[in-house]
Amino acid sequence: MSIHSSLGKGNDHDFMASYLEALALVERLHRLLLDVIKDEFERVGVLEINAVQALLLFNIGDNEVTAGELKTRGYYQGSNVSYNLKKLVEMGFMHHQRCEIDRRSVRVRLTSKGRDIRDVVSELFARHAVGLESKGVLGPSGVEDITSSLRRMERYWTDQIRYIY
C-alpha cells in the first residue's frame, strides 16, 4: 500500500500529520537553537564566531578528533565541516595537527580561546536547564521521554539509510 492510499484512513492520516509536524518542529528547534546561541554571543560581545562554529566547539569539548570523527560521533551535522574547521583554526579557536600515521588526516582540539567559547555555550545551556525545570516547562521525565523518542527515530532513519540503499 502506498503512502498516498493510506492517507485516506483517519488514524493513518492523523499519524502522518503528526509526524510531519514533528519533523518541522525538529528543524525549527535547530534553527532556533542557533539563534539563541547567536543572541548569547551578541550579548557577551563575541562577534567573531557564528553559532554553528560555537556549537561545534561545544560538542568537541576536551576531545581531540578528526573531521571524519566529527560526523560519526554526531558532533557536527553540516556539510561544510572543513570550512568551519579551517576558519576556527585561522581564528585561533582550534589547534590542528597532521596525524603521524595517516598524513592525510588532521586532528583538531580546542585552544584556550576555543575552551572559553565552549564555556559560554555550556553556561547558556546550564541556565536553560535550570529555567526549563524551575518554570515547569520541562522536567527530568519529560526530557527523558523526548530523548528516548528522538533516539528511536534516529535509529530508524539510520537503519533506512543503511539497509534501503
C-alpha positions in Angstrom: 0.0 0.0 0.0 1.4 3.4 -0.9 1.6 6.4 1.5 -1.0 8.2 -0.6 -3.5 5.4 -0.5 -3.1 5.1 3.3 -3.6 8.8 3.9 -7.3 8.4 3.3 -7.7 6.5 6.5 -8.4 8.5 9.7 -5.7 7.2 12.0 -3.0 6.9 9.3 -3.7 10.5 8.2 -3.5 11.7 11.8 -0.2 9.9 12.3 1.2 11.3 9.1 0.2 14.8 10.0 1.7 14.5 13.5 4.9 13.0 12.0 5.2 15.9 9.5 4.6 18.4 12.4 7.3 16.7 14.5 9.8 16.9 11.5 9.1 20.6 11.0 9.4 21.2 14.8 12.8 19.5 14.9 14.0 21.6 12.0 12.6 24.8 13.6 14.1 24.0 17.0 17.6 23.5 15.5 17.4 26.9 13.8 16.1 28.5 17.0 18.9 26.9 19.0 21.4 28.6 16.6 19.5 31.9 17.0 19.7 31.5 20.8 23.4 30.9 20.7 23.9 33.8 18.3 22.0 36.1 20.7 24.1 35.0 23.6 27.3 35.7 21.8 26.0 39.2 20.8 25.0 39.8 24.5 28.5 38.9 25.7 30.2 40.8 22.9 31.7 37.9 21.0 31.1 38.7 17.3 33.9 36.9 15.5 32.3 33.4 15.7 29.0 32.2 14.4 26.5 29.9 16.2 27.4 26.8 14.1 31.0 27.2 15.0 30.3 27.8 18.7 28.1 24.7 18.8 30.9 22.7 17.1 33.4 23.9 19.7 30.9 23.0 22.5 30.4 19.5 21.1 34.1 18.8 20.6 34.8 19.9 24.2 38.0 18.3 25.6 38.2 15.7 22.8 40.8 15.6 20.1 39.1 14.4 16.8 39.5 14.2 13.1 37.0 15.9 10.7 35.5 12.5 9.9 35.0 11.7 13.6 33.0 14.9 14.0 30.3 13.5 11.8 30.4 9.9 13.0 30.3 11.0 16.6 27.4 13.3 15.9 29.3 16.4 16.8 28.6 18.1 13.5 25.8 17.6 11.0 26.6 20.3 8.4 28.0 19.8 5.0 30.8 22.4 5.4 32.7 20.9 8.3 36.1 21.5 6.5 35.3 25.2 6.0 34.3 25.7 9.7 37.3 23.8 11.0 39.6 25.9 8.8 38.0 29.1 10.0 38.2 28.1 13.6 41.9 27.2 13.2 42.6 30.6 11.5 40.8 32.5 14.2 42.8 30.7 17.0 39.9 28.6 18.5 41.4 25.3 17.5 44.8 23.6 17.1 45.3 21.3 14.2 47.9 18.7 13.6 48.5 16.1 10.9 48.3 12.5 12.1 51.6 10.8 12.3 50.3 7.5 10.9 48.0 8.9 8.2 49.4 12.2 6.9 46.1 12.9 5.1 44.2 13.1 8.3 44.2 16.1 10.6 43.4 16.0 14.3 41.8 19.1 16.0 41.4 20.2 19.5 40.3 23.4 21.2 42.8 26.1 22.2 42.2 28.1 25.4 40.3 30.6 23.3 38.1 27.7 22.0 37.5 26.4 25.5 36.3 29.9 26.5 33.7 29.8 23.8 32.7 26.2 24.8 32.3 27.6 28.4 29.9 30.3 27.2 27.7 27.8 25.4 27.9 25.4 28.4 26.8 28.2 30.8 24.0 29.1 28.5 22.7 25.6 28.3 23.0 25.3 32.1 20.9 28.4 32.6 18.3 27.0 30.1 18.2 23.6 32.0 17.5 25.4 35.3 14.9 27.7 33.7 13.1 24.9 31.9 12.7 23.0 35.1 12.1 25.9 37.5 9.4 27.3 35.3 7.7 23.9 34.9 8.3 23.9 31.1 10.0 20.5 31.1 11.2 18.2 33.9 13.6 15.3 34.0 11.0 12.7 32.9 9.9 14.9 30.0 13.5 15.3 28.8 14.0 11.6 29.1 10.8 10.9 27.1 11.8 13.3 24.3 15.4 12.0 24.2 14.2 8.4 24.1 11.7 9.1 21.3 14.4 11.0 19.3 16.9 8.2 19.7 14.4 5.7 18.4 13.7 7.9 15.4 17.4 8.3 14.8 17.9 4.6 14.9 15.0 4.1 12.4 16.4 6.7 10.0 19.9 5.2 10.3 18.5 1.8 9.5 16.7 3.2 6.5 20.0 4.7 5.1 22.0 1.5 5.8 19.5 -1.1 4.5 17.5 0.5 1.8 20.2 1.9 -0.5 
